[in-house]
Amino acid sequence: MTKPQEALTESAITQILDGLDDSKLSEWEQGFIASVRTWWKKTKRLSPKQSKRLAELWAKQHEPKA
């Protein structure tokens, strides 16, 4: 996928939001993702911090453990 420090494209953000397994997220992370999904549907824009956190959550779920 992408490393957290790289800018996420619109398609990457959509893929992440659609592909995250909410059941594997903490309560705070679930709230964050719900908020980001709502904001993304309205604006198609995320702040750099939101994008970075989204990439980190994706990596946490999808990259092999070292």
Secondary structure as the mmCIF struct_conf table of DSSP 4:
data_model
#
loop_
_struct_conf.conf_type_id
_struct_conf.id
_struct_conf.beg_label_comp_id
_struct_conf.beg_label_asym_id
_struct_conf.beg_label_seq_id
_struct_conf.end_label_comp_id
_struct_conf.end_label_asym_id
_struct_conf.end_label_seq_id
TURN_TY1_P TURN_TY1_P1 PRO A 4 GLN A 5
BEND BEND1 GLU A 6 GLU A 6
HELX_LH_PP_P HELX_LH_PP_P1 ALA A 7 THR A 9
HELX_RH_AL_P HELX_RH_AL_P1 GLU A 10 GLY A 19
HELX_RH_3T_P HELX_RH_3T_P1 ASP A 22 LYS A 24
BEND BEND2 LEU A 25 LEU A 25
HELX_RH_AL_P HELX_RH_AL_P2 GLU A 27 THR A 43
BEND BEND3 LYS A 44 LYS A 44
HELX_RH_AL_P HELX_RH_AL_P3 PRO A 48 HIS A 62
BEND BEND4 GLU A 63 GLU A 63
HELX_LH_PP_P HELX_LH_PP_P2 PRO A 64 LYS A 65
#
